[in-house]
Amino acid sequence: MSSKLVNHLIVEAKKLNISRISIETGAGKFFEPARKLFKSCGFEKCEPFGHYKNDLNSCYMKIKVR
């Protein structure tokens, strides 16, 4: 996935009046490229959301869209 695709999804979320996008990805080294990608698009680490609970194997991120 590229930052162009992630940024396109953010633009589309704005059109749909979505106020926040939250994602979960792995916390291990294998998922480091994904975390870097989302961070480069403005996502920040956050607490677990929805049905997620604290998990050492997960990384939770969010971005305010509006």
Predicted model as a PDB file, atoms N, CA, C, CB and O in Angstrom, pLDDT in the B-factor column:
MODEL        1                                                                  
ATOM      1  N   MET A   1       0.857  -1.167   0.000  1.00 62.00           N  
ATOM      2  CA  MET A   1       0.000   0.000   0.000  1.00 62.00           C  
ATOM      3  C   MET A   1       0.899   1.224   0.000  1.00 62.00           C  
ATOM      4  CB  MET A   1      -0.973   0.001   1.223  1.00 62.00           C  
ATOM      5  O   MET A   1       1.954   1.231   0.634  1.00 62.00           O  
ATOM      6  N   SER A   2       0.489   2.225  -0.691  1.00 86.00           N  
ATOM      7  CA  SER A   2       1.292   3.443  -0.758  1.00 86.00           C  
ATOM      8  C   SER A   2       0.589   4.589  -0.042  1.00 86.00           C  
ATOM      9  CB  SER A   2       1.577   3.823  -2.219  1.00 86.00           C  
ATOM     10  O   SER A   2      -0.605   4.531   0.251  1.00 86.00           O  
ATOM     11  N   SER A   3       1.363   5.626   0.229  1.00 92.00           N  
ATOM     12  CA  SER A   3       0.770   6.796   0.885  1.00 92.00           C  
ATOM     13  C   SER A   3      -0.284   7.430  -0.017  1.00 92.00           C  
ATOM     14  CB  SER A   3       1.860   7.834   1.245  1.00 92.00           C  
ATOM     15  O   SER A   3      -1.236   8.033   0.478  1.00 92.00           O  
ATOM     16  N   LYS A   4      -0.128   7.300  -1.327  1.00 94.00           N  
ATOM     17  CA  LYS A   4      -1.121   7.848  -2.252  1.00 94.00           C  
ATOM     18  C   LYS A   4      -2.481   7.182  -2.026  1.00 94.00           C  
ATOM     19  CB  LYS A   4      -0.663   7.655  -3.719  1.00 94.00           C  
ATOM     20  O   LYS A   4      -3.511   7.856  -2.029  1.00 94.00           O  
ATOM     21  N   LEU A   5      -2.485   5.888  -1.833  1.00 94.00           N  
ATOM     22  CA  LEU A   5      -3.734   5.161  -1.593  1.00 94.00           C  
ATOM     23  C   LEU A   5      -4.334   5.539  -0.241  1.00 94.00           C  
ATOM     24  CB  LEU A   5      -3.492   3.644  -1.659  1.00 94.00           C  
ATOM     25  O   LEU A   5      -5.536   5.785  -0.142  1.00 94.00           O  
ATOM     26  N   VAL A   6      -3.505   5.585   0.795  1.00 95.00           N  
ATOM     27  CA  VAL A   6      -4.000   5.952   2.123  1.00 95.00           C  
ATOM     28  C   VAL A   6      -4.572   7.366   2.096  1.00 95.00           C  
ATOM     29  CB  VAL A   6      -2.871   5.846   3.178  1.00 95.00           C  
ATOM     30  O   VAL A   6      -5.642   7.614   2.654  1.00 95.00           O  
ATOM     31  N   ASN A   7      -3.869   8.289   1.453  1.00 94.00           N  
ATOM     32  CA  ASN A   7      -4.370   9.666   1.372  1.00 94.00           C  
ATOM     33  C   ASN A   7      -5.670   9.740   0.578  1.00 94.00           C  
ATOM     34  CB  ASN A   7      -3.317  10.579   0.732  1.00 94.00           C  
ATOM     35  O   ASN A   7      -6.539  10.552   0.899  1.00 94.00           O  
ATOM     36  N   HIS A   8      -5.819   8.921  -0.439  1.00 95.00           N  
ATOM     37  CA  HIS A   8      -7.080   8.865  -1.196  1.00 95.00           C  
ATOM     38  C   HIS A   8      -8.221   8.413  -0.277  1.00 95.00           C  
ATOM     39  CB  HIS A   8      -6.951   7.900  -2.418  1.00 95.00           C  
ATOM     40  O   HIS A   8      -9.316   8.972  -0.327  1.00 95.00           O  
ATOM     41  N   LEU A   9      -7.966   7.410   0.553  1.00 95.00           N  
ATOM     42  CA  LEU A   9      -8.993   6.938   1.490  1.00 95.00           C  
ATOM     43  C   LEU A   9      -9.375   8.031   2.487  1.00 95.00           C  
ATOM     44  CB  LEU A   9      -8.499   5.691   2.242  1.00 95.00           C  
ATOM     45  O   LEU A   9     -10.541   8.148   2.862  1.00 95.00           O  
ATOM     46  N   ILE A  10      -8.409   8.822   2.911  1.00 95.00           N  
ATOM     47  CA  ILE A  10      -8.689   9.928   3.828  1.00 95.00           C  
ATOM     48  C   ILE A  10      -9.572  10.973   3.142  1.00 95.00           C  
ATOM     49  CB  ILE A  10      -7.369  10.576   4.320  1.00 95.00           C  
ATOM     50  O   ILE A  10     -10.517  11.481   3.745  1.00 95.00           O  
ATOM     51  N   VAL A  11      -9.268  11.288   1.897  1.00 95.00           N  
ATOM     52  CA  VAL A  11     -10.080  12.245   1.134  1.00 95.00           C  
ATOM     53  C   VAL A  11     -11.513  11.727   0.991  1.00 95.00           C  
ATOM     54  CB  VAL A  11      -9.456  12.499  -0.267  1.00 95.00           C  
ATOM     55  O   VAL A  11     -12.468  12.485   1.166  1.00 95.00           O  
ATOM     56  N   GLU A  12     -11.661  10.458   0.677  1.00 96.00           N  
ATOM     57  CA  GLU A  12     -12.993   9.870   0.528  1.00 96.00           C  
ATOM     58  C   GLU A  12     -13.742   9.867   1.856  1.00 96.00           C  
ATOM     59  CB  GLU A  12     -12.888   8.442  -0.019  1.00 96.00           C  
ATOM     60  O   GLU A  12     -14.955  10.077   1.882  1.00 96.00           O  
ATOM     61  N   ALA A  13     -13.031   9.632   2.958  1.00 96.00           N  
ATOM     62  CA  ALA A  13     -13.660   9.673   4.280  1.00 96.00           C  
ATOM     63  C   ALA A  13     -14.205  11.070   4.565  1.00 96.00           C  
ATOM     64  CB  ALA A  13     -12.655   9.256   5.375  1.00 96.00           C  
ATOM     65  O   ALA A  13     -15.290  11.213   5.128  1.00 96.00           O  
ATOM     66  N   LYS A  14     -13.453  12.096   4.179  1.00 96.00           N  
ATOM     67  CA  LYS A  14     -13.924  13.483   4.359  1.00 96.00           C  
ATOM     68  C   LYS A  14     -15.219  13.710   3.600  1.00 96.00           C  
ATOM     69  CB  LYS A  14     -12.854  14.492   3.888  1.00 96.00           C  
ATOM     70  O   LYS A  14     -16.145  14.336   4.116  1.00 96.00           O  
ATOM     71  N   LYS A  15     -15.286  13.204   2.377  1.00 96.00           N  
ATOM     72  CA  LYS A  15     -16.499  13.355   1.566  1.00 96.00           C  
ATOM     73  C   LYS A  15     -17.702  12.692   2.225  1.00 96.00           C  
ATOM     74  CB  LYS A  15     -16.282  12.766   0.175  1.00 96.00           C  
ATOM     75  O   LYS A  15     -18.837  13.129   2.033  1.00 96.00           O  
ATOM     76  N   LEU A  16     -17.459  11.641   2.997  1.00 96.00           N  
ATOM     77  CA  LEU A  16     -18.533  10.902   3.668  1.00 96.00           C  
ATOM     78  C   LEU A  16     -18.788  11.420   5.083  1.00 96.00           C  
ATOM     79  CB  LEU A  16     -18.193   9.416   3.717  1.00 96.00           C  
ATOM     80  O   LEU A  16     -19.542  10.818   5.848  1.00 96.00           O  
ATOM     81  N   ASN A  17     -18.147  12.550   5.425  1.00 96.00           N  
ATOM     82  CA  ASN A  17     -18.287  13.158   6.761  1.00 96.00           C  
ATOM     83  C   ASN A  17     -17.840  12.224   7.889  1.00 96.00           C  
ATOM     84  CB  ASN A  17     -19.734  13.568   6.992  1.00 96.00           C  
ATOM     85  O   ASN A  17     -18.388  12.268   8.991  1.00 96.00           O  
ATOM     86  N   ILE A  18     -16.868  11.403   7.614  1.00 97.00           N  
ATOM     87  CA  ILE A  18     -16.272  10.555   8.647  1.00 97.00           C  
ATOM     88  C   ILE A  18     -15.286  11.416   9.414  1.00 97.00           C  
ATOM     89  CB  ILE A  18     -15.568   9.280   8.034  1.00 97.00           C  
ATOM     90  O   ILE A  18     -14.471  12.115   8.813  1.00 97.00           O  
ATOM     91  N   SER A  19     -15.354  11.370  10.731  1.00 96.00           N  
ATOM     92  CA  SER A  19     -14.531  12.277  11.525  1.00 96.00           C  
ATOM     93  C   SER A  19     -13.202  11.666  11.959  1.00 96.00           C  
ATOM     94  CB  SER A  19     -15.294  12.714  12.738  1.00 96.00           C  
ATOM     95  O   SER A  19     -12.265  12.397  12.280  1.00 96.00           O  
ATOM     96  N   ARG A  20     -13.105  10.342  11.973  1.00 97.00           N  
ATOM     97  CA  ARG A  20     -11.872   9.704  12.429  1.00 97.00           C  
ATOM     98  C   ARG A  20     -11.716   8.353  11.751  1.00 97.00           C  
ATOM     99  CB  ARG A  20     -11.868   9.543  13.966  1.00 97.00           C  
ATOM    100  O   ARG A  20     -12.696   7.642  11.528  1.00 97.00           O  
ATOM    101  N   ILE A  21     -10.485   8.006  11.427  1.00 98.00           N  
ATOM    102  CA  ILE A  21     -10.169   6.670  10.925  1.00 98.00           C  
ATOM    103  C   ILE A  21      -9.246   6.031  11.954  1.00 98.00           C  
ATOM    104  CB  ILE A  21      -9.501   6.716   9.482  1.00 98.00           C  
ATOM    105  O   ILE A  21      -8.230   6.615  12.330  1.00 98.00           O  
ATOM    106  N   SER A  22      -9.594   4.847  12.405  1.00 97.00           N  
ATOM    107  CA  SER A  22      -8.786   4.101  13.359  1.00 97.00           C  
ATOM    108  C   SER A  22      -8.345   2.798  12.706  1.00 97.00           C  
ATOM    109  CB  SER A  22      -9.573   3.828  14.677  1.00 97.00           C  
ATOM    110  O   SER A  22      -9.125   2.140  12.018  1.00 97.00           O  
ATOM    111  N   ILE A  23      -7.087   2.435  12.928  1.00 97.00           N  
ATOM    112  CA  ILE A  23      -6.566   1.204  12.352  1.00 97.00           C  
ATOM    113  C   ILE A  23      -5.819   0.411  13.424  1.00 97.00           C  
ATOM    114  CB  ILE A  23      -5.639   1.509  11.149  1.00 97.00           C  
ATOM    115  O   ILE A  23      -5.345   0.966  14.416  1.00 97.00           O  
ATOM    116  N   GLU A  24      -5.730  -0.870  13.203  1.00 97.00           N  
ATOM    117  CA  GLU A  24      -4.930  -1.755  14.046  1.00 97.00           C  
ATOM    118  C   GLU A  24      -3.965  -2.475  13.134  1.00 97.00           C  
ATOM    119  CB  GLU A  24      -5.823  -2.767  14.856  1.00 97.00           C  
ATOM    120  O   GLU A  24      -4.353  -2.977  12.079  1.00 97.00           O  
ATOM    121  N   THR A  25      -2.718  -2.528  13.534  1.00 97.00           N  
ATOM    122  CA  THR A  25      -1.718  -3.293  12.803  1.00 97.00           C  
ATOM    123  C   THR A  25      -0.826  -3.993  13.816  1.00 97.00           C  
ATOM    124  CB  THR A  25      -0.883  -2.379  11.849  1.00 97.00           C  
ATOM    125  O   THR A  25      -0.888  -3.720  15.015  1.00 97.00           O  
ATOM    126  N   GLY A  26      -0.017  -4.876  13.330  1.00 96.00           N  
ATOM    127  CA  GLY A  26       0.872  -5.611  14.225  1.00 96.00           C  
ATOM    128  C   GLY A  26       1.938  -4.717  14.832  1.00 96.00           C  
ATOM    129  O   GLY A  26       2.297  -3.684  14.268  1.00 96.00           O  
ATOM    130  N   ALA A  27       2.439  -5.128  15.986  1.00 97.00           N  
ATOM    131  CA  ALA A  27       3.461  -4.362  16.687  1.00 97.00           C  
ATOM    132  C   ALA A  27       4.865  -4.876  16.392  1.00 97.00           C  
ATOM    133  CB  ALA A  27       3.204  -4.398  18.178  1.00 97.00           C  
ATOM    134  O   ALA A  27       5.846  -4.215  16.733  1.00 97.00           O  
ATOM    135  N   GLY A  28       4.974  -6.036  15.769  1.00 96.00           N  
ATOM    136  CA  GLY A  28       6.277  -6.637  15.507  1.00 96.00           C  
ATOM    137  C   GLY A  28       7.033  -5.965  14.376  1.00 96.00           C  
ATOM    138  O   GLY A  28       6.502  -5.111  13.667  1.00 96.00           O  
ATOM    139  N   LYS A  29       8.284  -6.372  14.225  1.00 97.00           N  
ATOM    140  CA  LYS A  29       9.170  -5.803  13.211  1.00 97.00           C  
ATOM    141  C   LYS A  29       8.595  -5.979  11.803  1.00 97.00           C  
ATOM    142  CB  LYS A  29      10.554  -6.451  13.296  1.00 97.00           C  
ATOM    143  O   LYS A  29       8.768  -5.103  10.956  1.00 97.00           O  
ATOM    144  N   PHE A  30       7.915  -7.098  11.545  1.00 97.00           N  
ATOM    145  CA  PHE A  30       7.330  -7.364  10.231  1.00 97.00           C  
ATOM    146  C   PHE A  30       6.369  -6.250   9.813  1.00 97.00           C  
ATOM    147  CB  PHE A  30       6.599  -8.710  10.240  1.00 97.00           C  
ATOM    148  O   PHE A  30       6.261  -5.946   8.625  1.00 97.00           O  
ATOM    149  N   PHE A  31       5.674  -5.642  10.769  1.00 97.00           N  
ATOM    150  CA  PHE A  31       4.673  -4.608  10.483  1.00 97.00           C  
ATOM    151  C   PHE A  31       5.241  -3.188  10.526  1.00 97.00           C  
ATOM    152  CB  PHE A  31       3.536  -4.719  11.467  1.00 97.00           C  
ATOM    153  O   PHE A  31       4.495  -2.222  10.364  1.00 97.00           O  
ATOM    154  N   GLU A  32       6.543  -3.052  10.741  1.00 97.00           N  
ATOM    155  CA  GLU A  32       7.161  -1.727  10.814  1.00 97.00           C  
ATOM    156  C   GLU A  32       6.906  -0.881   9.566  1.00 97.00           C  
ATOM    157  CB  GLU A  32       8.651  -1.871  11.030  1.00 97.00           C  
ATOM    158  O   GLU A  32       6.628   0.310   9.702  1.00 97.00           O  
ATOM    159  N   PRO A  33       6.988  -1.443   8.351  1.00 96.00           N  
ATOM    160  CA  PRO A  33       6.682  -0.632   7.165  1.00 96.00           C  
ATOM    161  C   PRO A  33       5.252  -0.091   7.165  1.00 96.00           C  
ATOM    162  CB  PRO A  33       6.907  -1.452   5.912  1.00 96.00           C  
ATOM    163  O   PRO A  33       5.020   1.038   6.734  1.00 96.00           O  
ATOM    164  N   ALA A  34       4.309  -0.874   7.638  1.00 96.00           N  
ATOM    165  CA  ALA A  34       2.916  -0.416   7.700  1.00 96.00           C  
ATOM    166  C   ALA A  34       2.778   0.724   8.693  1.00 96.00           C  
ATOM    167  CB  ALA A  34       1.975  -1.574   8.087  1.00 96.00           C  
ATOM    168  O   ALA A  34       2.112   1.719   8.409  1.00 96.00           O  
ATOM    169  N   ARG A  35       3.401   0.587   9.855  1.00 97.00           N  
ATOM    170  CA  ARG A  35       3.324   1.664  10.852  1.00 97.00           C  
ATOM    171  C   ARG A  35       3.965   2.943  10.331  1.00 97.00           C  
ATOM    172  CB  ARG A  35       4.005   1.236  12.159  1.00 97.00           C  
ATOM    173  O   ARG A  35       3.442   4.035  10.553  1.00 97.00           O  
ATOM    174  N   LYS A  36       5.090   2.814   9.642  1.00 96.00           N  
ATOM    175  CA  LYS A  36       5.760   3.991   9.068  1.00 96.00           C  
ATOM    176  C   LYS A  36       4.884   4.645   8.009  1.00 96.00           C  
ATOM    177  CB  LYS A  36       7.121   3.598   8.458  1.00 96.00           C  
ATOM    178  O   LYS A  36       4.803   5.872   7.937  1.00 96.00           O  
ATOM    179  N   LEU A  37       4.230   3.833   7.189  1.00 96.00           N  
ATOM    180  CA  LEU A  37       3.342   4.362   6.153  1.00 96.00           C  
ATOM    181  C   LEU A  37       2.215   5.170   6.773  1.00 96.00           C  
ATOM    182  CB  LEU A  37       2.767   3.225   5.300  1.00 96.00           C  
ATOM    183  O   LEU A  37       1.979   6.312   6.380  1.00 96.00           O  
ATOM    184  N   PHE A  38       1.516   4.584   7.740  1.00 97.00           N  
ATOM    185  CA  PHE A  38       0.397   5.284   8.360  1.00 97.00           C  
ATOM    186  C   PHE A  38       0.873   6.537   9.090  1.00 97.00           C  
ATOM    187  CB  PHE A  38      -0.341   4.356   9.328  1.00 97.00           C  
ATOM    188  O   PHE A  38       0.200   7.567   9.046  1.00 97.00           O  
ATOM    189  N   LYS A  39       2.022   6.464   9.761  1.00 97.00           N  
ATOM    190  CA  LYS A  39       2.556   7.643  10.443  1.00 97.00           C  
ATOM    191  C   LYS A  39       2.865   8.748   9.429  1.00 97.00           C  
ATOM    192  CB  LYS A  39       3.828   7.276  11.246  1.00 97.00           C  
ATOM    193  O   LYS A  39       2.605   9.922   9.694  1.00 97.00           O  
ATOM    194  N   SER A  40       3.415   8.380   8.277  1.00 96.00           N  
ATOM    195  CA  SER A  40       3.746   9.386   7.258  1.00 96.00           C  
ATOM    196  C   SER A  40       2.498  10.056   6.689  1.00 96.00           C  
ATOM    197  CB  SER A  40       4.544   8.744   6.125  1.00 96.00           C  
ATOM    198  O   SER A  40       2.581  11.139   6.110  1.00 96.00           O  
ATOM    199  N   CYS A  41       1.342   9.412   6.855  1.00 95.00           N  
ATOM    200  CA  CYS A  41       0.072   9.970   6.374  1.00 95.00           C  
ATOM    201  C   CYS A  41      -0.682  10.716   7.471  1.00 95.00           C  
ATOM    202  CB  CYS A  41      -0.808   8.860   5.813  1.00 95.00           C  
ATOM    203  O   CYS A  41      -1.810  11.160   7.256  1.00 95.00           O  
ATOM    204  N   GLY A  42      -0.064  10.856   8.651  1.00 96.00           N  
ATOM    205  CA  GLY A  42      -0.673  11.644   9.717  1.00 96.00           C  
ATOM    206  C   GLY A  42      -1.307  10.847  10.844  1.00 96.00           C  
ATOM    207  O   GLY A  42      -1.839  11.438  11.784  1.00 96.00           O  
ATOM    208  N   PHE A  43      -1.266   9.524  10.779  1.00 98.00           N  
ATOM    209  CA  PHE A  43      -1.822   8.707  11.853  1.00 98.00           C  
ATOM    210  C   PHE A  43      -0.927   8.795  13.077  1.00 98.00           C  
ATOM    211  CB  PHE A  43      -1.984   7.237  11.404  1.00 98.00           C  
ATOM    212  O   PHE A  43       0.293   8.910  12.967  1.00 98.00           O  
ATOM    213  N   GLU A  44      -1.558   8.739  14.253  1.00 98.00           N  
ATOM    214  CA  GLU A  44      -0.845   8.765  15.530  1.00 98.00           C  
ATOM    215  C   GLU A  44      -1.255   7.553  16.348  1.00 98.00           C  
ATOM    216  CB  GLU A  44      -1.132  10.081  16.311  1.00 98.00           C  
ATOM    217  O   GLU A  44      -2.367   7.045  16.211  1.00 98.00           O  
ATOM    218  N   LYS A  45      -0.345   7.095  17.200  1.00 98.00           N  
ATOM    219  CA  LYS A  45      -0.677   5.980  18.090  1.00 98.00           C  
ATOM    220  C   LYS A  45      -1.812   6.393  19.014  1.00 98.00           C  
ATOM    221  CB  LYS A  45       0.561   5.533  18.912  1.00 98.00           C  
ATOM    222  O   LYS A  45      -1.932   7.559  19.391  1.00 98.00           O  
ATOM    223  N   CYS A  46      -2.641   5.423  19.371  1.00 98.00           N  
ATOM    224  CA  CYS A  46      -3.768   5.696  20.259  1.00 98.00           C  
ATOM    225  C   CYS A  46      -4.061   4.465  21.101  1.00 98.00           C  
ATOM    226  CB  CYS A  46      -5.019   6.114  19.453  1.00 98.00           C  
ATOM    227  O   CYS A  46      -3.438   3.416  20.940  1.00 98.00           O  
ATOM    228  N   GLU A  47      -5.001   4.615  21.982  1.00 97.00           N  
ATOM    229  CA  GLU A  47      -5.459   3.504  22.813  1.00 97.00           C  
ATOM    230  C   GLU A  47      -6.315   2.566  21.962  1.00 97.00           C  
ATOM    231  CB  GLU A  47      -6.262   4.022  24.049  1.00 97.00           C  
ATOM    232  O   GLU A  47      -6.819   2.968  20.914  1.00 97.00           O  
ATOM    233  N   PRO A  48      -6.482   1.318  22.408  1.00 98.00           N  
ATOM    234  CA  PRO A  48      -7.369   0.407  21.683  1.00 98.00           C  
ATOM    235  C   PRO A  48      -8.761   1.002  21.548  1.00 98.00           C  
ATOM    236  CB  PRO A  48      -7.443  -0.950  22.389  1.00 98.00           C  
ATOM    237  O   PRO A  48      -9.197   1.783  22.394  1.00 98.00           O  
ATOM    238  N   PHE A  49      -9.447   0.634  20.493  1.00 97.00           N  
ATOM    239  CA  PHE A  49     -10.780   1.155  20.200  1.00 97.00           C  
ATOM    240  C   PHE A  49     -11.701  -0.006  19.867  1.00 97.00           C  
ATOM    241  CB  PHE A  49     -10.740   2.181  19.033  1.00 97.00           C  
ATOM    242  O   PHE A  49     -11.251  -1.126  19.625  1.00 97.00           O  
ATOM    243  N   GLY A  50     -13.002   0.281  19.858  1.00 95.00           N  
ATOM    244  CA  GLY A  50     -13.977  -0.750  19.519  1.00 95.00           C  
ATOM    245  C   GLY A  50     -13.831  -1.962  20.415  1.00 95.00           C  
ATOM    246  O   GLY A  50     -13.776  -1.837  21.639  1.00 95.00           O  
ATOM    247  N   HIS A  51     -13.767  -3.130  19.809  1.00 95.00           N  
ATOM    248  CA  HIS A  51     -13.668  -4.376  20.569  1.00 95.00           C  
ATOM    249  C   HIS A  51     -12.230  -4.742  20.938  1.00 95.00           C  
ATOM    250  CB  HIS A  51     -14.283  -5.500  19.778  1.00 95.00           C  
ATOM    251  O   HIS A  51     -12.007  -5.742  21.621  1.00 95.00           O  
ATOM    252  N   TYR A  52     -11.253  -3.947  20.496  1.00 96.00           N  
ATOM    253  CA  TYR A  52      -9.851  -4.249  20.785  1.00 96.00           C  
ATOM    254  C   TYR A  52      -9.515  -3.996  22.247  1.00 96.00           C  
ATOM    255  CB  TYR A  52      -8.935  -3.418  19.893  1.00 96.00           C  
ATOM    256  O   TYR A  52     -10.106  -3.134  22.898  1.00 96.00           O  
ATOM    257  N   LYS A  53      -8.554  -4.766  22.748  1.00 96.00           N  
ATOM    258  CA  LYS A  53      -8.029  -4.596  24.101  1.00 96.00           C  
ATOM    259  C   LYS A  53      -6.530  -4.449  23.992  1.00 96.00           C  
ATOM    260  CB  LYS A  53      -8.416  -5.794  25.032  1.00 96.00           C  
ATOM    261  O   LYS A  53      -5.945  -4.784  22.962  1.00 96.00           O  
ATOM    262  N   ASN A  54      -5.893  -3.946  25.051  1.00 96.00           N  
ATOM    263  CA  ASN A  54      -4.439  -3.846  25.038  1.00 96.00           C  
ATOM    264  C   ASN A  54      -3.834  -5.191  24.681  1.00 96.00           C  
ATOM    265  CB  ASN A  54      -3.908  -3.358  26.399  1.00 96.00           C  
ATOM    266  O   ASN A  54      -4.195  -6.215  25.263  1.00 96.00           O  
ATOM    267  N   ASP A  55      -2.925  -5.190  23.735  1.00 96.00           N  
ATOM    268  CA  ASP A  55      -2.291  -6.411  23.257  1.00 96.00           C  
ATOM    269  C   ASP A  55      -0.885  -6.048  22.805  1.00 96.00           C  
ATOM    270  CB  ASP A  55      -3.114  -7.075  22.096  1.00 96.00           C  
ATOM    271  O   ASP A  55      -0.711  -5.167  21.964  1.00 96.00           O  
ATOM    272  N   LEU A  56       0.106  -6.712  23.351  1.00 96.00           N  
ATOM    273  CA  LEU A  56       1.496  -6.424  22.997  1.00 96.00           C  
ATOM    274  C   LEU A  56       1.786  -6.679  21.532  1.00 96.00           C  
ATOM    275  CB  LEU A  56       2.427  -7.250  23.844  1.00 96.00           C  
ATOM    276  O   LEU A  56       2.768  -6.158  21.002  1.00 96.00           O  
ATOM    277  N   ASN A  57       0.964  -7.462  20.869  1.00 97.00           N  
ATOM    278  CA  ASN A  57       1.170  -7.791  19.462  1.00 97.00           C  
ATOM    279  C   ASN A  57       0.451  -6.839  18.515  1.00 97.00           C  
ATOM    280  CB  ASN A  57       0.714  -9.196  19.197  1.00 97.00           C  
ATOM    281  O   ASN A  57       0.521  -7.011  17.298  1.00 97.00           O  
ATOM    282  N   SER A  58      -0.232  -5.845  19.051  1.00 98.00           N  
ATOM    283  CA  SER A  58      -1.004  -4.915  18.225  1.00 98.00           C  
ATOM    284  C   SER A  58      -0.547  -3.480  18.433  1.00 98.00           C  
ATOM    285  CB  SER A  58      -2.492  -5.036  18.536  1.00 98.00           C  
ATOM    286  O   SER A  58      -0.066  -3.108  19.504  1.00 98.00           O  
ATOM    287  N   CYS A  59      -0.707  -2.696  17.397  1.00 98.00           N  
ATOM    288  CA  CYS A  59      -0.453  -1.255  17.442  1.00 98.00           C  
ATOM    289  C   CYS A  59      -1.717  -0.577  16.922  1.00 98.00           C  
ATOM    290  CB  CYS A  59       0.828  -0.847  16.587  1.00 98.00           C  
ATOM    291  O   CYS A  59      -2.212  -0.918  15.848  1.00 98.00           O  
ATOM    292  N   TYR A  60      -2.231   0.371  17.675  1.00 98.00           N  
ATOM    293  CA  TYR A  60      -3.464   1.070  17.326  1.00 98.00           C  
ATOM    294  C   TYR A  60      -3.115   2.494  16.918  1.00 98.00           C  
ATOM    295  CB  TYR A  60      -4.475   1.061  18.513  1.00 98.00           C  
ATOM    296  O   TYR A  60      -2.318   3.163  17.575  1.00 98.00           O  
ATOM    297  N   MET A  61      -3.716   2.944  15.838  1.00 98.00           N  
ATOM    298  CA  MET A  61      -3.435   4.281  15.327  1.00 98.00           C  
ATOM    299  C   MET A  61      -4.731   4.940  14.865  1.00 98.00           C  
ATOM    300  CB  MET A  61      -2.411   4.222  14.169  1.00 98.00           C  
ATOM    301  O   MET A  61      -5.698   4.262  14.518  1.00 98.00           O  
ATOM    302  N   LYS A  62      -4.733   6.282  14.867  1.00 98.00           N  
ATOM    303  CA  LYS A  62      -5.918   7.009  14.418  1.00 98.00           C  
ATOM    304  C   LYS A  62      -5.508   8.306  13.747  1.00 98.00           C  
ATOM    305  CB  LYS A  62      -6.868   7.291  15.593  1.00 98.00           C  
ATOM    306  O   LYS A  62      -4.393   8.800  13.918  1.00 98.00           O  
ATOM    307  N   ILE A  63      -6.436   8.836  12.986  1.00 98.00           N  
ATOM    308  CA  ILE A  63      -6.256  10.160  12.396  1.00 98.00           C  
ATOM    309  C   ILE A  63      -7.606  10.870  12.415  1.00 98.00           C  
ATOM    310  CB  ILE A  63      -5.682  10.067  10.935  1.00 98.00           C  
ATOM    311  O   ILE A  63      -8.632  10.274  12.089  1.00 98.00           O  
ATOM    312  N   LYS A  64      -7.599  12.135  12.794  1.00 97.00           N  
ATOM    313  CA  LYS A  64      -8.815  12.947  12.710  1.00 97.00           C  
ATOM    314  C   LYS A  64      -8.961  13.402  11.275  1.00 97.00           C  
ATOM    315  CB  LYS A  64      -8.771  14.171  13.691  1.00 97.00           C  
ATOM    316  O   LYS A  64      -8.025  13.949  10.693  1.00 97.00           O  
ATOM    317  N   VAL A  65     -10.113  13.182  10.712  1.00 94.00           N  
ATOM    318  CA  VAL A  65     -10.336  13.481   9.310  1.00 94.00           C  
ATOM    319  C   VAL A  65     -10.948  14.868   9.152  1.00 94.00           C  
ATOM    320  CB  VAL A  65     -11.237  12.422   8.673  1.00 94.00           C  
ATOM    321  O   VAL A  65     -10.642  15.559   8.180  1.00 94.00           O  
ATOM    322  N   ARG A  66     -11.785  15.286  10.060  1.00 80.00           N  
ATOM    323  CA  ARG A  66     -12.461  16.576   9.945  1.00 80.00           C  
ATOM    324  C   ARG A  66     -11.958  17.516  10.982  1.00 80.00           C  
ATOM    325  CB  ARG A  66     -13.959  16.426  10.067  1.00 80.00           C  
ATOM    326  O   ARG A  66     -12.408  18.661  11.048  1.00 80.00           O  
TER     327      ARG A  66                                                      
ENDMDL                                                                          
END                                                                             
